């Protein structure tokens, strides 16, 4: 029986189906390729430890170079970790026996408040050892000089009383900027509530604080005249002086809180100056905003 050539054989449905299956592209994923590779490698792996060692040793020079490079990199990484651990104190150097002195933490001194690099700061100001902001050196209390009593203020006249009142106002400003209230105490009568209030406020400010930049400038004299004794409530030889003053409160510190007020405030200040024991003394006073006058 002769078999006809392939081209002369009748094509059946089974032949067409087989042709389609064989012609379709095969889906071959990366995972399948890796599985085939592992299966082939496992099938061709030499049997026994000696055979595997010999197979591992008998490779081309290029692969030997790659293996040597990997070994050097691993050893270098381990050595770098070891050196870094010794430097940071994570472990001791090889062969080094730790002592008590080496394992005991060393107390570090607290940073000095006078050191500009290590000092704690707040709002641009250095914090002192007492917890109060350090007063700037250029505005230190020593930069304010105690006002000198003018010669005219030593005369028992209305102009003398005016000069003495101006000087008294300067002592208030000096006390606020320097903390020195003694000159103000010396020129005030102990019964003056106005003086007592200023002295107490200044002392309170300089308890854990300070102030600088305060000014008071007399703009005009509103009244200058003798004051009647009013039934003995006012000492004799008393002159009343009233000023319009422009004041600037400057910078004040309390603890670690800073208040800056450079706005000019117009105020009216009244002072009763009494001539006693050959000098002028403040016995009463008041201050209020000029607009309230």
trRosetta pair geometry for C-beta under 8 A, 3 or more apart (Angstrom, degrees):
i j d omega theta_ij theta_ji phi_ij phi_ji
4 8 4.0 -105 163 94 120 116
4 9 5.5 160 84 -71 107 67
5 8 4.8 81 59 13 79 104
5 9 7.3 -128 100 -24 40 83
6 9 5.7 -43 -150 11 36 114
11 15 5.1 -119 -158 77 72 140
11 16 6.4 78 162 -52 108 90
12 15 4.9 107 54 3 71 99
12 16 7.3 -133 101 -2 43 86
13 16 5.6 -52 -151 36 38 112
13 17 6.4 38 152 -19 68 104
14 17 5.8 -53 -148 36 33 111
14 18 6.4 32 155 -17 66 106
15 18 5.9 -57 -148 38 31 109
15 19 6.2 33 154 -22 65 107
16 19 5.6 -55 -148 34 31 114
16 20 6.6 33 154 -21 64 102
17 20 5.8 -53 -152 32 33 111
17 21 6.6 30 153 -17 65 104
18 21 5.8 -54 -150 35 34 110
18 22 6.3 25 156 -12 67 110
19 22 6.0 -61 -146 42 29 105
19 23 6.0 23 157 -18 66 114
20 23 5.8 -63 -143 40 28 107
20 24 6.5 38 158 -35 65 100
21 24 6.1 -47 -152 16 29 113
28 32 5.6 -121 -162 80 61 132
28 33 6.4 75 159 -57 98 93
29 32 4.8 100 57 6 77 100
29 33 7.1 -136 101 -4 44 86
30 33 5.5 -51 -149 35 36 113
30 34 6.4 36 153 -18 67 104
31 34 5.7 -53 -148 37 33 110
31 35 6.3 34 151 -20 65 105
32 35 5.5 -52 -146 36 33 113
32 36 6.4 35 154 -19 65 104
33 36 5.7 -54 -150 36 31 111
33 37 6.3 31 152 -20 65 105
34 37 5.6 -52 -147 36 33 112
34 38 6.3 32 155 -19 66 105
35 38 5.8 -52 -145 37 30 109
35 39 6.3 30 155 -19 64 107
36 39 5.7 -56 -147 37 30 110
36 40 6.2 28 155 -18 65 107
37 40 5.8 -57 -148 38 29 109
37 41 6.2 27 156 -17 66 108
38 41 5.8 -55 -143 39 29 109
38 42 6.1 29 156 -19 64 108
39 42 5.8 -55 -146 38 28 110
39 43 6.3 28 154 -21 63 107
40 43 5.7 -55 -147 35 30 110
40 44 6.2 8 160 -2 66 112
41 44 6.2 -68 -143 49 28 96
41 45 6.3 51 152 -55 65 93
42 45 5.6 -29 -147 -6 33 119
45 52 7.1 9 179 -100 92 101
46 51 3.5 -145 153 137 127 113
46 52 5.2 -171 71 -70 108 56
46 54 7.4 -74 105 61 176 95
46 55 5.0 179 -4 -28 135 140
47 51 5.9 42 67 49 44 152
48 51 4.5 85 69 11 96 107
48 52 6.9 -163 94 -9 50 88
49 52 5.8 -61 -152 37 32 110
49 53 6.3 31 154 -20 68 105
50 53 5.7 -53 -147 35 32 111
50 54 6.3 30 156 -17 65 106
51 54 5.8 -54 -148 38 31 110
51 55 6.3 31 154 -19 64 107
52 55 5.6 -55 -147 38 31 112
52 56 6.3 32 153 -21 65 105
53 56 5.7 -55 -148 35 31 111
53 57 6.3 25 155 -16 66 108
54 57 5.8 -57 -145 38 31 107
54 58 6.1 15 162 -8 68 112
55 58 6.2 -61 -135 44 26 99
56 59 7.2 -33 176 -27 35 114
59 63 4.3 -72 147 75 130 135
59 64 6.2 160 85 -49 104 79
60 63 5.3 92 62 10 77 100
60 64 7.3 -135 103 -5 42 89
61 64 5.3 -54 -150 35 39 117
61 65 6.5 42 153 -22 69 100
62 65 5.8 -54 -157 32 32 112
62 66 6.7 31 148 -17 65 103
63 66 5.4 -47 -147 35 39 113
63 67 6.4 41 153 -19 67 102
64 67 5.8 -55 -149 36 31 110
64 68 6.4 31 153 -19 65 106
65 68 5.7 -54 -147 36 31 110
65 69 6.4 34 154 -22 65 104
66 69 5.7 -53 -150 33 32 113
66 70 6.6 33 153 -19 65 103
67 70 5.8 -53 -151 34 33 111
67 71 6.5 33 153 -19 65 105
68 71 5.7 -54 -150 35 33 112
68 72 6.4 33 153 -19 66 105
69 72 5.8 -56 -149 36 32 110
69 73 6.3 31 155 -18 66 107
70 73 5.8 -57 -149 37 30 111
70 74 6.4 28 156 -18 66 107
71 74 5.9 -57 -150 36 30 109
71 75 6.3 26 156 -15 66 108
72 75 5.9 -57 -145 40 30 108
72 76 6.1 31 156 -20 65 109
73 76 5.7 -56 -146 38 29 112
73 77 6.3 29 156 -20 64 105
74 77 5.8 -54 -149 34 30 110
74 78 6.5 28 154 -16 64 106
75 78 5.8 -56 -149 38 32 110
75 79 6.2 30 154 -19 66 108
76 79 5.7 -57 -145 38 31 110
76 80 6.2 33 156 -22 66 105
77 80 5.7 -53 -147 34 31 112
77 81 6.6 31 154 -17 63 104
78 81 5.9 -55 -152 35 32 110
78 82 6.4 34 150 -21 64 106
79 82 5.5 -53 -149 35 34 115
79 83 6.4 33 154 -18 67 104
80 83 5.9 -52 -145 37 31 108
80 84 6.2 29 156 -16 65 109
81 84 5.8 -58 -145 40 29 110
81 85 6.2 31 155 -22 64 108
82 85 5.8 -57 -149 35 27 111
82 86 6.6 26 155 -17 63 105
83 86 5.9 -55 -151 35 32 109
83 87 6.4 29 153 -18 65 108
84 87 5.7 -56 -146 38 32 111
84 88 6.2 11 162 -2 67 112
84 90 7.9 23 116 16 71 129
85 88 6.2 -67 -141 48 27 97
85 90 3.9 -80 -156 60 84 120
85 91 5.0 13 147 30 121 94
86 89 7.8 37 -178 -69 28 26
86 90 7.6 -68 -51 46 23 79
86 91 6.6 -52 -80 78 59 70
86 92 7.0 49 -122 -171 85 20
86 93 5.0 57 -132 -76 134 77
92 96 4.5 -135 164 82 110 110
92 97 7.8 88 148 -99 158 9
92 98 5.4 -128 -75 -54 148 100
93 96 4.2 70 63 -7 86 131
98 102 4.9 -133 -156 82 78 128
98 103 5.3 71 163 -51 125 106
99 102 4.8 96 52 6 75 102
99 103 7.1 -160 89 -1 38 89
100 103 6.2 -67 -145 44 30 99
100 104 5.9 30 159 -27 68 112
101 104 6.0 -54 -139 30 27 110
111 115 6.2 -106 179 51 90 130
111 118 3.6 -143 -156 148 127 123
111 119 6.7 -164 136 -81 117 36
111 120 7.6 128 83 -32 128 79
112 115 4.4 96 72 -14 98 104
112 118 6.6 79 46 75 65 122
112 119 7.2 -48 101 -78 58 84
113 119 5.4 73 -159 -125 43 102
113 120 7.5 -42 -119 28 79 83
113 126 6.8 121 179 159 83 111
113 127 6.8 -102 -137 96 109 62
113 128 5.5 81 168 -148 150 39
113 129 4.7 -132 -6 -53 149 76
113 134 7.5 151 158 -55 112 129
114 119 7.0 176 39 -77 5 126
115 118 4.4 18 97 40 129 97
115 119 5.4 172 73 -41 62 86
116 119 6.1 -36 -119 14 23 118
116 126 7.6 -81 -116 -89 61 137
119 126 4.8 1 139 -145 139 110
119 127 7.0 175 170 46 91 68
120 126 7.3 111 78 -159 51 61
120 127 4.4 -27 90 39 103 121
121 124 6.8 9 179 -110 115 10
121 125 6.7 148 -159 75 72 34
121 126 5.9 -46 -103 -98 70 48
121 127 6.8 -161 -98 -9 16 88
122 125 5.8 -31 70 64 72 86
122 127 5.5 67 -1 -60 110 105
122 133 6.3 -108 65 -92 111 106
122 256 5.2 -10 107 -166 162 113
123 133 7.6 -33 58 -110 109 143
123 256 7.9 144 13 172 117 82
123 258 5.7 -159 114 16 155 132
125 133 4.0 26 130 -161 139 119
125 134 6.4 180 176 48 91 67
125 136 7.7 -96 -120 -55 92 84
125 253 7.7 164 -155 -114 172 137
125 256 8.0 180 80 -147 123 70
125 258 6.7 147 -12 -59 143 136
126 133 7.0 122 73 -157 42 65
126 134 4.4 -11 77 27 97 124
127 131 6.6 -15 -177 -144 105 34
127 132 7.6 151 -155 80 64 20
127 133 6.1 -51 -101 -98 54 53
127 134 7.2 172 -130 -15 4 87
127 256 6.6 -4 -111 -107 104 114
128 131 7.0 -43 74 27 75 18
128 132 5.2 -13 44 66 118 69
128 133 6.9 101 -4 177 91 6
128 134 4.7 125 -59 -70 97 85
130 208 7.4 -141 135 -117 119 80
131 208 7.8 -16 86 -144 96 109
131 255 6.9 -25 129 -155 96 79
131 256 7.0 -76 163 -45 75 107
132 208 5.2 -162 -85 -161 126 66
132 209 6.7 -141 -148 -75 126 39
132 210 7.9 104 160 -6 128 97
132 253 7.2 103 -177 138 95 120
132 255 5.9 -103 -110 -136 74 30
132 256 7.1 -148 -134 -61 36 63
133 253 5.2 -116 61 -159 118 139
133 255 7.6 65 -4 125 87 33
133 256 5.5 119 -41 -121 97 55
133 258 6.8 -22 37 -63 169 102
135 139 6.4 -115 171 88 95 92
135 140 6.2 116 115 -105 118 58
135 141 7.6 36 119 -27 163 81
135 210 4.8 -37 -81 80 127 162
135 212 7.1 112 -159 -20 113 127
135 253 7.1 -154 -88 28 80 148
136 139 4.7 55 74 28 100 99
136 140 7.5 -120 100 -50 51 65
136 212 7.8 -105 50 41 97 153
137 140 5.5 -8 -157 -40 42 112
138 143 7.2 41 170 -59 40 160
139 143 6.5 -103 -147 41 25 143
139 212 4.0 119 171 129 119 168
139 213 7.0 -26 -141 -41 134 87
139 251 7.5 20 160 56 166 130
140 143 5.2 111 63 -11 72 98
141 144 6.1 -59 -169 31 48 106
141 177 7.2 151 -126 135 66 66
141 178 4.3 102 -160 -144 94 66
141 179 5.7 -43 -119 21 142 104
141 180 7.4 127 179 -21 122 97
141 210 7.4 -111 -57 -148 103 119
141 212 7.9 -130 -81 -84 54 105
144 174 6.0 161 157 -142 122 73
144 177 4.7 142 -83 113 161 120
144 178 4.5 -133 73 -63 131 109
144 212 7.8 -155 -43 -128 125 91
146 174 6.0 88 -123 -174 52 151
146 178 7.9 -76 -75 33 72 168
146 180 7.0 -70 -87 97 105 146
146 183 5.8 151 -153 -44 117 153
147 167 6.1 179 126 -152 132 78
147 170 4.1 67 -54 130 168 131
147 171 6.1 -112 42 -69 122 64
147 174 5.7 -133 -9 -47 97 143
147 183 7.7 151 49 145 81 158
149 153 5.3 -116 -176 76 88 131
149 154 6.8 92 139 -57 118 92
149 164 7.7 10 -149 -115 100 72
149 167 5.6 52 -121 -155 64 159
150 153 4.9 98 64 0 80 103
150 154 7.9 -141 103 -10 51 85
150 163 5.3 -101 72 179 124 122
150 166 8.0 5 14 80 131 115
150 167 6.3 -150 11 -69 89 122
151 154 5.8 -54 -166 22 44 115
151 155 8.0 45 144 -26 65 98
152 155 6.0 -48 -167 15 48 115
152 159 6.2 -71 179 135 116 99
152 160 5.9 -150 158 -104 67 61
152 163 4.1 155 101 -57 104 169
153 160 5.8 119 -138 -165 27 68
153 163 3.9 -133 -70 113 78 105
153 164 4.0 130 -153 -72 102 67
153 166 7.7 -127 -80 53 122 90
153 167 5.3 2 -91 -6 165 141
153 280 6.3 -95 179 24 87 133
154 160 6.9 -93 64 -146 24 116
154 279 7.1 -41 -129 -114 66 75
155 159 7.0 5 80 82 126 89
155 160 3.5 -144 76 -81 77 132
155 163 7.9 60 38 40 94 134
156 160 6.0 -58 -60 66 8 157
156 237 7.4 -35 -159 -162 112 122
156 275 4.8 74 -127 -140 98 156
157 160 4.3 104 49 1 73 104
157 161 7.1 -133 96 -5 42 83
158 161 5.5 -50 -150 33 35 113
158 162 6.5 38 149 -20 65 102
158 224 5.6 100 176 155 113 109
158 225 7.5 -1 -128 -99 128 27
158 226 7.6 -87 -90 -52 104 75
158 239 5.7 169 -121 -138 65 142
159 162 5.5 -48 -147 35 36 114
159 163 6.4 37 153 -18 65 103
160 163 5.8 -53 -147 37 32 110
160 164 6.2 32 152 -19 65 107
160 275 8.0 49 105 -89 127 119
160 280 6.8 -180 140 -49 94 131
161 164 5.6 -53 -145 38 31 112
161 165 6.3 34 152 -22 64 104
161 224 7.3 148 86 -157 111 96
161 239 3.6 0 -166 72 172 146
161 241 6.0 -172 134 -48 98 120
161 273 4.5 161 -155 78 93 134
161 275 7.5 -84 -82 -52 99 98
161 280 6.0 161 -114 -120 60 139
162 165 5.7 -53 -148 34 31 112
162 166 6.6 32 152 -18 64 102
162 221 6.5 -12 -138 -116 126 143
162 224 5.6 -11 -76 -124 114 133
162 239 7.8 -82 -44 132 62 137
162 241 5.5 155 -105 -118 61 132
163 166 5.7 -51 -151 34 33 112
163 167 6.5 33 150 -18 64 105
164 167 5.6 -54 -150 37 33 113
164 168 6.3 39 149 -25 65 103
164 187 8.0 -173 -176 -164 97 125
164 273 5.3 124 92 -151 123 149
164 280 3.6 8 -163 76 167 156
165 168 5.5 -47 -146 32 33 115
165 169 6.6 38 152 -20 62 100
165 241 4.0 -108 -46 77 171 156
165 243 7.2 175 135 -33 122 119
165 271 4.6 158 -134 71 109 139
165 273 5.5 -109 -65 -44 91 134
165 280 7.9 -88 -45 151 61 145
165 282 7.8 110 -111 -91 68 101
166 169 5.7 -52 -154 33 33 113
166 170 6.7 35 147 -19 63 103
166 218 6.2 -63 -117 -23 99 150
166 243 7.8 119 -89 -78 72 146
167 170 5.4 -52 -153 34 37 115
167 171 6.6 41 148 -23 66 100
167 187 7.7 -139 113 -141 104 165
168 171 5.6 -49 -153 30 36 114
168 172 6.9 41 148 -22 63 98
168 184 7.8 93 -158 -129 72 75
168 187 5.8 -155 -107 126 91 138
168 188 8.0 113 -145 -72 115 81
168 271 6.2 140 80 -148 145 159
168 273 7.5 -160 -17 -93 146 111
168 282 5.3 112 -140 -52 153 130
169 172 5.7 -47 -155 27 37 114
169 173 6.8 33 149 -13 65 103
169 216 5.6 -122 169 105 108 133
169 218 7.0 108 78 -56 164 105
169 243 7.1 -24 -67 34 154 160
169 245 7.2 -158 -154 -104 144 145
169 269 6.7 106 -102 108 118 160
169 271 7.8 -120 -55 -37 91 147
170 173 5.7 -55 -151 39 37 110
170 174 6.1 39 150 -22 68 107
170 216 7.9 -151 -87 66 42 105
171 174 5.4 -50 -142 37 34 115
171 175 6.2 38 157 -23 65 103
171 183 5.0 -135 -140 114 117 109
171 184 4.6 158 143 -82 115 78
171 187 6.2 138 19 37 172 140
172 175 5.9 -53 -149 33 28 110
172 176 6.6 25 153 -17 62 108
172 184 6.3 94 -81 -110 53 130
172 198 5.7 -61 -132 -169 101 150
172 216 7.0 6 83 18 112 152
173 176 5.8 -58 -150 37 31 110
173 177 6.3 17 157 -9 67 112
173 214 5.5 -165 -148 112 78 100
173 215 6.4 38 -143 -128 136 29
173 216 5.1 -146 -69 18 122 103
174 177 6.1 -67 -146 44 28 102
174 178 5.8 -12 170 14 68 120
174 180 6.8 -43 139 68 96 100
174 183 6.9 -6 90 61 136 136
174 184 7.8 -179 69 -48 98 102
175 178 6.6 -74 -128 54 20 87
175 179 7.2 17 -173 -157 56 4
175 180 6.0 -114 -115 79 62 53
175 181 4.6 65 -143 -98 123 63
175 183 7.3 -148 -66 58 98 92
175 184 4.9 -21 -52 -20 144 137
175 198 7.1 87 84 149 144 106
175 199 7.3 -67 175 -106 155 59
175 202 4.9 -35 145 -124 106 164
176 202 5.8 -113 -91 -108 55 105
176 205 7.5 27 -144 60 70 160
176 211 5.6 -57 166 96 77 137
176 214 4.5 -35 109 56 130 161
177 211 6.3 -100 -105 104 38 86
177 212 5.3 70 -147 -123 84 56
177 213 7.3 154 -113 14 106 27
177 214 5.3 -146 -62 40 91 98
177 250 7.5 40 -97 50 93 170
179 202 6.7 162 -130 166 45 100
179 203 8.0 93 -158 -102 79 46
179 205 7.8 -140 -102 89 84 97
179 206 4.1 98 -124 -99 114 153
179 210 6.9 -57 -54 -125 120 78
179 211 8.0 140 -60 37 79 85
180 183 6.7 45 130 7 103 97
181 184 5.1 -59 -166 45 65 115
181 185 5.9 72 136 -29 85 100
181 199 4.8 106 -172 -136 141 85
181 202 5.2 148 -77 88 119 140
181 203 6.4 -51 -12 -56 150 90
182 185 5.4 -52 -145 34 36 114
182 186 6.3 37 157 -23 67 104
183 186 5.6 -52 -147 33 33 113
183 187 6.6 13 161 -5 65 108
184 187 6.3 -68 -148 44 30 97
184 188 6.1 20 158 -18 67 121
184 195 6.6 175 159 -155 98 98
184 198 6.7 -110 171 106 150 121
184 199 6.1 -175 103 -83 126 95
184 202 8.0 110 39 15 155 158
185 188 6.0 -71 -141 39 27 107
185 195 7.6 128 -106 164 44 121
185 199 6.3 75 -74 -108 88 143
187 280 7.6 18 -159 99 99 75
187 281 6.2 -168 -175 -126 53 60
187 282 6.0 55 134 6 85 99
188 192 5.1 -110 -175 46 101 139
188 195 3.4 133 -151 -147 148 164
188 196 7.8 178 145 -45 144 57
188 199 7.7 -135 42 -40 160 127
188 281 6.9 124 -133 -172 12 84
188 282 5.0 -32 -112 66 66 104
189 192 4.8 109 64 -26 83 102
189 195 7.2 144 51 22 55 146
189 274 7.3 33 -50 37 132 128
189 281 5.4 93 -54 146 85 118
189 282 6.5 -135 4 92 83 52
189 283 4.4 28 10 -111 144 66
190 196 7.9 59 -170 -70 48 108
191 283 7.0 11 72 -160 100 78
192 195 4.0 55 98 16 122 108
192 196 6.3 167 94 -14 64 85
192 282 5.9 45 -99 120 165 90
192 283 5.7 -161 -76 -170 105 26
192 284 6.0 -156 -124 -85 89 34
192 285 6.5 39 -169 11 118 94
193 196 5.5 -55 -141 40 34 113
193 197 6.1 38 159 -24 67 105
193 284 7.8 19 35 -131 81 69
194 197 6.1 -56 -152 33 24 110
194 198 6.8 19 154 -13 60 107
194 271 7.9 -155 107 -110 160 73
194 282 7.4 -95 81 152 119 122
194 284 6.3 97 3 -173 125 41
194 285 3.3 -159 114 64 170 94
194 286 6.2 -108 -92 -65 127 40
194 287 7.6 120 -145 -9 113 91
195 198 5.9 -58 -150 38 33 108
195 199 6.2 30 156 -18 68 109
195 282 6.0 134 -60 98 124 123
195 285 6.9 93 -42 25 72 126
196 199 5.9 -58 -146 39 29 110
196 200 6.2 26 158 -17 65 110
197 200 5.9 -57 -144 38 28 108
197 201 6.2 26 159 -18 64 109
198 201 5.9 -57 -145 38 28 110
198 202 6.3 28 157 -20 64 108
199 202 5.9 -57 -149 35 28 110
199 203 6.4 24 156 -15 64 108
200 203 5.9 -57 -147 39 30 108
200 204 6.2 30 155 -20 65 109
201 204 5.7 -56 -146 38 30 112
201 205 6.4 34 154 -23 64 105
202 205 5.7 -53 -150 32 32 113
202 206 6.5 14 158 -5 65 109
203 206 6.0 -65 -145 46 31 101
203 207 6.6 39 151 -30 64 101
204 207 5.7 -48 -152 22 34 114
205 209 5.2 -97 174 94 56 123
205 210 7.3 95 144 -115 92 12
205 211 5.6 -10 158 -23 139 121
205 252 6.6 -79 -151 -151 119 111
205 254 7.2 -90 -145 -85 61 94
206 209 6.1 -115 -105 75 21 73
206 210 6.2 51 -114 -95 71 55
206 211 7.7 -87 -69 7 78 91
208 254 6.7 55 110 -164 90 60
208 255 5.4 15 151 -74 116 65
209 252 7.0 20 172 176 123 80
209 253 4.9 -178 -153 99 80 68
209 254 4.2 -19 -93 -102 138 51
209 255 6.7 -30 -74 -17 92 45
210 252 7.7 -172 96 -151 42 51
210 253 5.2 10 52 51 74 109
211 214 6.2 27 146 -26 116 119
211 250 6.4 102 177 91 88 120
211 251 6.7 171 -151 92 57 56
211 252 4.6 -9 -106 -108 97 74
211 253 7.1 -165 -74 22 51 69
212 250 5.8 -127 107 159 40 139
212 251 5.6 -5 62 59 75 98
213 248 6.8 -81 149 124 85 110
213 249 7.8 36 102 114 94 38
213 250 2.6 155 91 -140 90 114
213 251 5.0 71 26 10 133 82
213 262 7.4 -55 157 -97 134 86
214 247 7.6 -9 -170 -173 81 92
214 248 6.6 178 -147 92 38 69
214 249 6.0 -16 -111 -157 86 31
214 250 4.4 -97 -57 9 51 128
215 247 6.7 174 91 -151 59 49
215 248 4.4 22 45 43 97 104
215 250 7.1 114 -6 -50 74 108
216 245 5.2 2 -172 179 92 130
216 246 7.5 164 -151 83 46 43
216 247 4.7 -5 -103 -104 79 87
216 248 7.8 -151 -65 25 46 63
216 269 8.0 39 -175 -22 134 152
217 245 6.5 148 72 -158 39 73
217 246 5.0 -15 60 60 96 92
217 247 7.8 -178 20 -78 64 42
218 221 7.3 21 175 -64 123 69
218 243 4.8 -73 -129 -158 100 131
218 244 7.5 100 -161 71 60 50
218 245 5.7 -42 -98 -100 49 81
219 243 7.6 124 39 175 65 86
219 244 4.7 -56 62 99 109 96
219 245 6.5 178 3 -102 89 23
219 246 5.7 83 -49 -17 115 95
219 266 7.7 -17 -1 -133 150 96
220 243 7.3 157 82 -155 40 62
220 244 5.0 13 51 40 84 111
221 224 5.6 4 165 -37 128 115
221 241 7.1 -61 -146 -162 102 86
221 242 7.2 107 -171 77 60 58
221 243 6.1 -41 -108 -102 53 67
222 242 4.3 -63 70 108 103 106
222 243 6.6 167 8 -111 92 11
222 244 5.7 97 -44 -32 113 90
222 268 6.9 -10 7 -139 157 105
222 293 7.8 -78 -150 -171 166 154
223 240 6.3 -18 121 117 113 103
223 241 7.1 173 91 -149 70 26
223 242 3.9 38 40 30 96 117
223 270 7.8 6 57 -119 118 97
224 239 7.0 8 -169 173 70 109
224 240 7.4 -173 -135 90 29 62
224 241 5.6 19 -107 -112 76 71
224 242 7.6 -135 -56 29 54 69
225 239 7.1 -179 99 -154 20 73
225 240 5.8 -11 65 55 69 98
226 238 7.1 106 -161 82 65 56
226 239 5.8 -52 -99 -103 50 65
226 240 7.4 77 167 11 8 84
227 230 7.8 -36 157 -17 91 106
227 234 5.4 -104 124 169 114 156
227 238 4.5 -51 56 104 110 106
227 239 6.7 158 -2 -126 91 12
227 240 4.5 100 -60 -35 112 105
227 272 6.0 -38 11 -130 163 106
228 234 6.8 102 102 59 43 136
229 232 5.9 22 155 -70 111 28
229 233 7.2 135 161 45 61 55
229 234 5.0 -156 -143 70 38 84
229 235 7.2 -53 -124 157 89 7
229 236 5.7 -20 -82 -77 117 68
229 238 7.7 126 -91 21 59 119
230 233 4.7 -47 95 48 106 106
230 234 5.0 73 28 5 103 106
234 238 5.3 -107 166 37 106 158
234 272 6.8 -111 -142 -166 109 149
234 283 7.6 124 -146 104 69 141
234 284 7.7 -67 -115 1 91 137
235 238 5.5 119 74 -51 74 116
235 274 4.7 40 77 -134 126 147
235 276 7.0 -27 150 -58 150 129
235 283 6.1 -164 16 -93 117 170
236 274 7.9 93 81 -148 35 105
237 274 6.0 89 95 -162 82 70
237 275 4.3 -85 151 51 123 95
237 276 7.0 147 82 -60 128 70
238 272 5.3 4 -176 -178 118 100
238 273 6.9 154 -155 79 64 38
238 274 4.5 -29 -96 -93 83 82
238 275 7.8 -157 -80 10 36 68
238 283 6.7 -67 -120 37 123 136
239 272 7.5 157 77 -156 37 53
239 273 5.2 -21 62 64 89 93
239 274 7.9 171 18 -83 64 35
239 275 7.7 51 -5 -25 102 96
240 270 6.8 -10 -170 -169 95 98
240 271 7.5 158 -154 84 50 44
240 272 5.6 -25 -99 -101 70 71
240 273 7.9 169 -89 21 21 73
241 270 7.2 161 86 -154 48 51
241 271 5.0 -15 63 62 96 92
241 272 7.9 171 21 -87 72 24
241 273 6.2 22 1 -2 116 114
242 268 6.6 2 -175 -176 99 96
242 269 7.2 170 -151 87 53 45
242 270 4.6 -13 -103 -103 86 81
242 271 7.8 174 -81 21 42 62
243 268 7.2 168 85 -152 49 50
243 269 5.0 -8 57 59 98 93
243 270 7.9 -175 21 -77 64 37
243 271 7.9 15 1 5 102 104
244 266 6.7 -3 -178 -170 95 96
244 267 7.6 162 -157 84 51 39
244 268 5.9 -28 -102 -98 63 71
244 290 5.7 59 -142 -115 98 126
245 266 7.3 154 83 -154 45 49
245 267 5.0 -25 66 66 95 87
245 268 7.4 156 19 -97 83 20
245 269 5.4 18 -2 1 132 115
246 264 4.9 -5 -174 -172 106 115
246 265 7.2 146 -157 71 54 37
246 266 5.7 -27 -98 -95 68 65
246 267 7.8 149 -97 20 20 75
247 264 7.1 138 66 -157 35 61
247 265 4.9 -31 65 64 90 92
247 266 7.8 163 17 -90 77 16
247 267 5.5 7 0 9 122 123
248 261 7.5 -179 -173 112 62 78
248 262 6.1 9 -161 -150 112 49
248 263 7.4 171 -126 77 75 29
248 264 5.7 -40 -75 -97 86 62
248 265 7.5 156 -82 15 35 80
249 252 7.1 -43 154 -26 101 114
249 261 4.2 16 63 78 119 117
249 262 7.9 -115 55 -75 71 27
249 263 7.9 7 21 54 98 71
249 265 7.3 38 -30 5 96 126
250 260 7.6 -64 155 -142 37 62
250 261 7.1 8 42 64 20 70
250 262 7.1 52 -105 -91 33 66
251 258 6.8 -17 -167 -167 97 96
251 259 7.2 157 -155 85 49 51
251 260 5.0 -11 -104 -104 80 79
252 258 7.4 153 83 -157 49 49
252 259 4.7 -10 61 61 97 100
252 260 7.9 -173 24 -75 63 38
252 261 8.0 2 6 15 103 98
253 257 6.9 152 -155 80 54 51
253 258 5.4 -18 -101 -101 79 69
253 259 7.7 -173 -76 23 34 70
254 257 5.0 -16 65 61 83 104
254 259 7.8 19 7 -1 99 107
265 289 7.3 -82 177 -117 102 86
266 289 7.0 67 88 -164 70 69
266 290 4.0 -49 131 12 101 136
266 291 7.4 92 84 -30 112 79
267 287 5.6 13 169 -173 129 96
267 288 6.7 164 -156 89 85 23
267 289 5.9 -69 -109 -111 67 34
267 290 5.7 -138 -108 -40 10 82
268 287 7.1 167 84 -149 50 51
268 288 5.8 -15 57 65 94 74
268 289 7.4 28 12 113 86 18
268 290 5.1 122 -37 -102 89 61
268 292 7.6 -130 25 65 121 83
268 293 4.7 95 -29 -71 159 128
269 285 7.1 -3 -175 -172 86 104
269 286 7.4 177 -149 89 48 48
269 287 4.8 -7 -104 -103 79 88
270 285 6.3 170 91 -151 61 56
270 286 5.0 6 52 52 103 89
270 287 7.7 -165 23 -72 66 45
271 282 5.7 -60 -164 -128 108 106
271 284 7.5 158 -156 89 42 55
271 285 4.7 -2 -106 -106 67 101
272 282 7.0 107 73 -157 58 60
272 283 5.1 -61 99 62 108 90
272 284 4.1 29 28 51 125 92
272 285 6.8 -139 18 -65 72 58
273 280 4.7 1 -180 -171 113 113
273 281 7.1 145 -157 67 63 31
273 282 6.0 -38 -99 -92 66 57
273 283 7.5 147 -115 9 17 85
274 280 7.1 142 70 -153 34 59
274 281 5.4 -32 64 64 87 86
274 282 7.9 131 17 -119 80 9
274 283 4.9 39 -7 -21 123 129
275 278 8.0 11 -177 -117 85 10
275 279 7.4 -177 -145 94 61 18
275 280 5.9 -36 -92 -93 63 65
275 281 8.0 146 -100 17 16 77
276 279 7.2 -35 71 62 52 62
276 281 5.7 -40 43 17 106 124
282 285 6.0 -2 -177 -42 120 120
288 292 5.0 -77 146 70 119 133
288 293 7.0 150 89 -64 107 74
289 292 4.8 90 70 -1 87 105
289 293 7.9 -135 103 -22 53 79
290 293 5.6 -34 -165 -1 46 119
